[in-house]
């Protein structure tokens, strides 16, 4: 999962993009990048690390211009290298810098066509680079002098015809403006905002509306599935549907886990959706155990707090914060390597003994993925003196890998992949385990938006909405995503790069000034 932002302004955008990326930091902690443009020259800075570590004052001063894009990344099947930090750049046509959130399910096929038929060079294994070159190739095919909106939208339609999967894209075209577009299923989120200033109207696109809020932009709407937005350098906004939209199926895991609760995605409040998840979960608990002995409900911070609050309210028991979180430790779900995740749990959370001692505790989490984190948290609750430890998940069992941009583990590493609920309960060590029902989850999220009939729930159901995910693809994905495979790639990266990725090293993803568009 990644975060993207693009701004066309009447004032320098470097600080605004930086601020937006810090708000979107929860979507990726591995790398960050910003590209801006002024007078036909592109300026870029990208490297591994958090936003605050990648950009120092000298970098910010060099990111000149009133138009720019930004990206935060977390590692997927590739290795954690600054060479795969975004945005990516190609100099023809015009000069394009592009960042993307999602995953192309036909990336390998695209890379083969791009290198063998289109004679384009790909420098990394990133599907973002492949998508950028597809877009550049489609733009190159457009006839005429200059870049008119019809040609641009036709190029986006060509991308939709060639690329499959889930993706939200923002691209800076040197000398012209910013284009943003969304996959035909609307799987990955992207929204548009507007701000009026003394100098004129400004526009912004971002993965989540909270980034707009922070910078004082008004949320206009989300991009529709298959739609593109073109923000010219003068701030004019043009939008067009580029090819037929498929089913409107946004990723439901955005609401369960990834998005900030103060965001609105596809006209659905993430906060309200999580409240309704808690309500549905409480009703399920009461249906199974109407005479429960739960003394207290305690959330696993942070994303489960909203659901847990409603669970406690419905069960008419106390809600307590039983874990204190160290906010300087990253989200364990998106940390590379099982050993790193295991070590981080106890550094990240510390139990408050008084809230556990002698009590029957219901722990509420947003979901259970590998199960190892849940197991350690339950052990911590028992060590703190809990008499009984029950565990509730606001999401159904995660049984299948995600192929649309969430780095779910290999299927063999999912605790629910080949286990019954009882087997999972024994594995994590809970006295009782209850999951959300899938139909209840969908109803809880869809409540605010009747226009969305369904969601991408592939991690729960195994049904992939794009219809192109084969058993062979899933086997190849398993081979790339397993912790053992990631550790091998990381070891190889360290050998080749000498472990020299330094966020402060201008020679590794540092600030660069590229020639004017079209120059070799």
C-alpha positions in Angstrom: 0.0 0.0 0.0 1.3 3.5 -0.9 0.2 7.1 -0.6 0.2 9.6 -3.5 -0.4 13.3 -3.8 -0.3 15.9 -6.6 -0.8 19.7 -6.4 -1.0 22.5 -8.9 -0.8 25.8 -7.0 0.0 29.5 -7.4 2.8 29.3 -4.9 5.7 26.9 -4.2 4.4 23.4 -3.5 7.4 21.7 -1.8 6.2 22.3 1.8 2.6 21.5 0.9 3.5 18.1 -0.6 5.8 17.4 2.3 3.0 18.1 4.8 0.6 15.9 2.7 3.0 13.0 2.7 3.4 13.2 6.5 -0.4 12.9 6.8 -0.3 9.8 4.5 2.8 8.3 6.2 0.6 5.5 7.6 0.2 4.2 4.0 4.0 3.5 3.6 7.1 3.8 5.8 9.7 2.4 3.5 10.5 5.2 1.1 9.3 8.7 0.1 9.8 10.9 -2.9 8.8 14.3 -4.3 9.1 15.7 -7.9 8.4 19.3 -8.8 8.7 21.3 -12.0 9.6 24.9 -12.7 10.4 26.5 -16.1 10.6 23.2 -17.9 13.1 21.6 -15.4 12.2 18.7 -13.2 13.5 18.6 -9.6 13.3 15.3 -7.6 14.3 13.9 -4.3 13.5 10.3 -3.2 15.1 7.8 -0.9 14.4 5.1 1.7 13.0 6.2 5.0 10.2 8.2 6.6 9.2 11.5 5.1 10.9 13.5 7.9 14.2 11.6 7.3 14.3 11.7 3.5 13.8 15.5 3.1 16.1 17.9 4.8 16.2 21.7 4.4 18.7 21.7 1.5 16.5 19.1 -0.4 13.4 21.2 0.2 15.0 24.4 -1.1 15.9 22.6 -4.4 12.4 21.3 -4.9 11.3 24.4 -6.8 8.0 25.0 -8.6 4.3 25.5 -8.2 3.4 22.0 -9.4 4.5 18.7 -8.0 3.7 15.2 -7.0 4.7 13.0 -4.0 4.7 9.4 -2.9 5.2 7.2 0.2 6.0 3.6 -0.3 6.1 0.4 1.7 8.0 -2.7 0.3 6.0 -5.3 -1.6 7.5 -8.3 -3.4 10.5 -6.3 -4.5 13.5 -5.4 -2.3 13.7 -2.4 -0.1 15.9 -0.3 -2.3 16.1 3.4 -3.0 16.1 2.6 -6.8 12.5 1.5 -6.4 11.4 4.6 -4.5 8.9 6.8 -6.4 8.2 8.9 -8.4 9.8 7.4 -11.6 10.8 9.5 -14.6 11.0 9.1 -18.4 12.1 12.0 -20.6 10.0 11.2 -23.6 7.4 12.3 -24.5 7.5 15.7 -22.8 9.1 14.4 -19.6 6.9 12.5 -17.3 7.3 11.8 -13.5 4.8 9.3 -12.2 3.8 7.7 -8.9 1.3 5.0 -8.3 -0.5 3.1 -5.5 -1.6 -0.5 -6.3 -0.4 -3.5 -8.2 -0.6 -4.6 -11.9 -1.6 -8.3 -12.2 -0.2 -8.5 -15.7 3.1 -6.7 -14.9 5.3 -9.5 -16.2 3.5 -9.6 -19.5 3.7 -5.8 -19.8 7.4 -5.8 -19.1 8.0 -8.3 -21.8 6.1 -6.3 -24.4 7.7 -3.0 -23.3 11.2 -4.4 -23.7 10.8 -6.7 -26.7 8.2 -4.8 -28.8 8.2 -1.2 -27.7 12.0 -1.2 -27.2 11.8 0.5 -23.8 14.4 0.0 -21.1 13.2 -0.9 -17.6 15.7 -0.3 -14.9 13.9 -1.9 -11.9 11.5 -4.7 -11.2 8.8 -2.2 -10.1 5.4 -2.4 -11.8 5.2 1.4 -11.4 8.0 1.7 -13.9 6.2 -0.6 -16.3 3.0 1.5 -15.9 4.9 4.7 -16.5 6.3 3.3 -19.7 2.9 2.1 -20.9 1.5 5.6 -20.3 4.5 7.2 -22.1 4.1 4.8 -25.0 0.4 5.5 -25.3 1.1 9.3 -25.1 3.7 8.9 -27.8 1.1 7.4 -30.1 -1.1 10.5 -30.0 -0.7 12.7 -33.1 -0.7 16.4 -33.4 1.5 19.2 -32.0 1.4 19.8 -28.3 -0.6 18.0 -25.6 -4.3 18.6 -25.8 -6.7 17.1 -23.3 -8.2 14.7 -25.9 -4.8 13.2 -26.6 -4.1 12.9 -22.9 -7.4 11.2 -22.1 -6.9 8.9 -25.1 -3.6 7.8 -23.7 -5.2 7.0 -20.3 -7.8 5.0 -22.1 -4.9 3.1 -23.7 -3.4 2.4 -20.3 -6.7 1.0 -19.1 -6.8 -1.3 -22.1 -3.3 -2.6 -21.5 -3.0 -2.7 -17.7 -4.9 -5.0 -15.3 -5.2 -4.9 -11.6 -5.8 -2.1 -9.1 -4.1 1.3 -9.4 -4.4 4.9 -8.6 -1.9 7.1 -10.5 -0.6 10.7 -10.4 1.8 12.0 -13.0 3.5 15.3 -13.6 3.9 16.1 -17.3 6.6 18.7 -17.7 5.3 22.0 -19.1 1.7 20.9 -19.1 0.3 19.9 -15.6 -0.7 16.9 -13.6 -2.9 13.9 -14.7 -4.4 11.5 -12.2 -6.4 8.4 -13.0 -8.0 5.3 -11.3 -8.4 1.7 -12.4 -11.7 0.8 -14.1 -12.9 -1.1 -10.9 -12.0 1.8 -8.5 -10.1 -0.6 -6.3 -7.5 1.8 -5.1 -8.6 5.2 -3.8 -7.9 8.7 -5.1 -9.8 12.0 -4.6 -9.8 15.6 -5.9 -9.8 18.8 -3.8 -10.1 22.5 -4.5 -8.9 25.6 -2.7 -9.6 29.2 -3.5 -6.7 31.7 -2.8 -6.1 35.3 -3.5 -4.1 34.3 -6.5 -6.8 32.0 -7.9 -8.2 28.5 -7.7 -5.8 25.6 -6.9 -6.4 21.8 -7.2 -5.0 18.8 -5.5 -5.3 15.0 -5.7 -4.5 12.5 -3.0 -5.0 8.9 -1.8 -7.1 10.1 1.2 -9.2 13.1 1.9 -7.4 13.8 5.2 -4.4 15.1 3.1 -6.8 17.6 1.6 -8.1 18.7 5.0 -4.6 19.3 6.3 -3.8 21.7 3.5 -7.2 23.5 3.6 -8.6 22.0 0.3 -12.2 21.2 0.0 -13.0 17.7 -1.0 -14.8 17.8 -4.4 -15.2 14.1 -5.0 -13.4 10.8 -5.6 -12.3 9.9 -9.1 -14.8 7.4 -10.6 -13.6 4.0 -11.7 -11.7 4.5 -15.0 -11.9 8.3 -14.8 -9.0 10.7 -15.3 -8.4 14.3 -14.1 -6.1 16.7 -15.9 -5.0 19.8 -13.9 -3.3 22.3 -16.2 -0.5 24.5 -15.0 -2.9 27.4 -14.7 -5.1 25.4 -12.3 -7.9 24.5 -14.7 -9.4 21.1 -13.9 -10.6 18.8 -16.7 -12.1 15.3 -16.1 -13.2 12.6 -18.4 -14.3 9.0 -18.3 -11.6 7.0 -20.1 -13.1 3.8 -21.3 -16.0 1.9 -19.7 -16.0 1.6 -16.0 -16.3 -1.9 -14.6 -18.0 -2.8 -11.4 -17.5 -0.1 -8.7 -15.6 -2.3 -6.2 -13.3 -0.3 -3.9 -11.0 -2.3 -1.6 -12.8 -3.0 1.7 -9.6 -3.3 3.6 -9.0 0.4 3.3 -11.9 0.8 5.7 -10.9 -2.1 8.0 -7.3 -1.2 8.5 -5.3 1.1 6.1 -7.1 4.4 5.9 -7.1 7.0 8.7 -10.5 7.2 10.5 -10.8 10.9 9.6 -10.8 10.2 5.9 -13.7 9.9 3.6 -13.3 7.4 0.7 -15.9 7.0 -2.0 -18.3 9.2 0.0 -18.0 6.8 3.0 -16.7 8.0 6.3 -14.0 5.5 7.5 -14.8 6.4 11.1 -18.5 5.8 10.8 -17.8 2.5 8.9 -15.7 1.3 11.8 -18.4 2.2 14.3 -20.8 0.1 12.3 -18.3 -2.7 12.2 -18.2 -2.6 16.0 -22.0 -2.6 16.2 -22.3 -5.7 13.9 -19.5 -7.4 15.8 -21.2 -6.8 19.1 -24.5 -8.2 17.8 -22.7 -11.3 16.7 -21.1 -11.7 20.1 -24.5 -11.3 21.8 -26.0 -13.9 19.5 -23.3 -16.4 20.3 -22.9 -15.6 24.0 -25.9 -13.7 25.3 -24.8 -14.4 28.9 -21.1 -13.5 28.4 -18.9 -12.8 31.3 -16.8 -10.0 29.7 -15.6 -7.5 32.2 -13.8 -5.1 29.9 -13.3 -4.4 26.2 -9.7 -3.4 25.2 -8.7 -2.4 21.7 -5.4 -3.2 20.0 -4.3 0.3 19.0 -4.8 2.1 16.8 -7.1 1.2 14.0 -9.4 -1.0 16.1 -10.3 1.7 18.7 -13.4 2.9 16.9 -14.9 -0.6 16.5 -14.0 -1.6 20.0 -15.7 1.5 21.5 -19.0 0.5 19.8 -18.5 -3.1 20.9 -18.2 -2.0 24.5 -21.2 0.3 24.2 -23.4 -2.4 22.8 -22.3 -5.0 25.3 -22.7 -2.5 28.1 -19.3 -3.2 29.6 -16.4 -1.0 30.3 -14.1 0.3 27.5 -10.5 0.7 28.6 -7.2 1.5 27.0 -5.1 -1.4 28.2 -2.1 -1.0 25.9 0.2 1.9 25.5 1.7 2.3 22.1 5.2 3.5 21.3 4.4 5.7 18.3 8.0 5.5 17.0 7.6 1.9 16.0 6.1 1.2 12.6 3.0 -0.8 11.8 4.0 -4.5 12.2 1.7 -5.7 9.4 3.8 -3.8 6.8 7.2 -4.5 8.3 9.4 -6.8 6.1 10.4 -10.1 7.6 8.7 -12.2 10.3 11.6 -11.8 12.7 11.4 -8.0 12.5 7.6 -8.1 13.1 8.1 -10.5 16.1 10.7 -8.3 17.7 8.7 -5.1 17.2 5.4 -6.2 18.9 6.7 -5.9 22.5 8.6 -2.8 21.7 5.5 -1.3 20.2 2.9 -2.2 22.9 3.1 -2.3 26.7 0.2 -3.5 28.9 -1.3 -1.6 31.8 -1.6 -4.3 34.4 -4.4 -2.6 36.3 -6.8 -3.0 33.4 -6.1 -6.7 33.0 -5.6 -8.1 36.5 -8.3 -10.6 37.5 -10.6 -9.7 34.6 -12.2 -11.5 31.7 -10.9 -9.3 28.9 -12.2 -9.0 25.3 -9.4 -7.8 23.0 -10.7 -6.3 19.8 -8.5 -6.0 16.7 -9.3 -4.8 13.2 -8.2 -8.1 11.6 -6.0 -11.1 12.1 -3.5 -11.8 9.3 -0.5 -14.0 10.3 -1.8 -14.5 13.8 1.7 -14.2 15.4 1.0 -10.6 16.6 -2.3 -11.6 18.1 -0.6 -14.5 19.8 2.0 -12.3 21.5 -0.6 -9.7 22.5 -2.7 -12.4 24.2 0.4 -13.6 26.0 1.0 -10.0 27.2 -2.6 -9.8 28.5 -2.1 -13.0 30.5 1.2 -11.8 31.9 -0.6 -8.7 33.0 -3.0 -10.9 35.1 -6.0 -11.4 32.9 -8.3 -14.1 34.2 -9.6 -14.9 30.7 -8.6 -13.5 27.3 -11.2 -13.4 24.5 -10.4 -12.1 21.1 -12.6 -10.5 18.5 -11.8 -9.5 14.9 -13.7 -6.7 13.2 -13.0 -8.4 9.9 -13.7 -11.9 8.7 -10.9 -14.5 8.5 -8.2 -13.5 6.0 -7.7 -16.7 3.9 -6.4 -15.5 0.6 -3.6 -13.2 -0.7 -4.3 -9.7 -1.9 -3.2 -9.0 -5.5 -4.2 -5.4 -5.9 -1.5 -3.5 -4.0 -1.6 -4.8 -0.4 1.4 -6.8 0.5 -0.5 -9.6 2.2 1.7 -12.5 3.2 2.0 -15.7 1.1 -1.1 -17.8 1.5 0.8 -20.4 3.5 1.6 -17.7 6.1 -2.0 -16.6 6.6 -3.2 -18.1 9.9 -6.7 -18.7 8.5 -5.7 -20.1 5.2 -6.0 -23.7 6.1 -7.4 -23.6 9.7 -10.8 -23.7 11.2 -11.8 -21.0 13.7 -11.1 -23.5 16.6 -7.7 -24.2 15.2 -6.9 -20.5 14.9 -8.1 -20.0 18.5 -5.7 -22.6 19.7 -2.9 -21.2 17.7 -3.2 -17.7 19.1 -4.0 -18.9 22.6 -7.4 -17.2 23.2 -10.1 -18.6 25.5 -12.6 -17.7 22.8 -12.3 -16.3 19.3 -15.0 -14.6 17.2 -14.8 -13.1 13.7 -17.0 -10.6 11.9 -19.3 -12.0 9.3 -18.5 -11.0 5.7 -22.0 -9.9 4.9 -22.1 -7.8 8.0 -18.8 -6.2 7.1 -20.0 -5.3 3.6 -23.2 -3.8 5.0 -21.3 -1.8 7.6 -19.1 -0.2 5.0 -21.6 0.3 2.2 -24.2 2.0 4.5 -23.3 5.6 3.4 -23.0 4.9 -0.4 -25.8 3.0 -2.1 -24.0 3.6 -5.4 -21.4 0.9 -4.4 -23.0 -2.5 -4.8 -20.0 -4.5 -3.8 -16.4 -4.3 -2.7 -13.1 -6.1 -3.4 -13.2 -8.6 -0.6 -10.8 -11.1 -2.3 -8.7 -11.6 0.9 -11.8 -13.0 2.6 -13.6 -14.7 -0.3 -11.0 -15.6 -2.8 -13.0 -13.9 -5.6 -10.8 -11.5 -7.6 -12.9 -8.9 -9.2 -10.7 -8.3 -12.3 -11.3 -11.9 -13.3 -7.7 -12.5 -14.5 -6.1 -14.1 -11.4 -5.1 -17.7 -12.1 -3.8 -20.4 -9.9 -0.4 -20.1 -11.6 -0.3 -16.3 -10.8 -1.1 -17.0 -7.2 1.7 -19.7 -7.0 4.2 -17.2 -8.5 3.0 -14.5 -6.0 3.5 -17.0 -3.2 7.0 -17.6 -4.3 7.8 -13.9 -4.3 6.0 -12.9 -1.1 7.1 -15.5 1.4 9.3 -14.2 4.2 12.0 -16.6 3.1 12.0 -15.2 -0.4 12.0 -11.6 0.9 14.9 -12.4 3.2 16.9 -13.8 0.2 16.2 -10.7 -1.8 17.2 -8.4 1.0 20.4 -10.4 1.5 21.2 -10.0 -2.2 20.4 -6.3 -2.1 22.8 -5.8 0.8 25.5 -7.7 -1.1 25.1 -5.7 -4.3 24.6 -2.3 -2.7 26.9 -2.7 0.2 23.9 -1.8 2.5 24.6 1.9 1.5 21.0 3.1 1.3 21.3 6.4 3.2 18.4 8.8 3.3 20.9 11.6 3.5 23.0 10.5 0.6 22.5 12.6 -2.5 24.2 9.9 -4.6 21.4 7.5 -3.8 18.1 8.8 -4.9 19.1 12.4 -4.1 17.9 15.6 -5.6 18.3 15.7 -9.4 17.7 18.3 -12.0 16.8 16.7 -15.3 17.1 18.4 -18.7 14.2 20.1 -20.2 11.5 17.8 -21.6 12.5 15.9 -24.7 16.2 16.3 -24.2 18.3 13.2 -24.3 
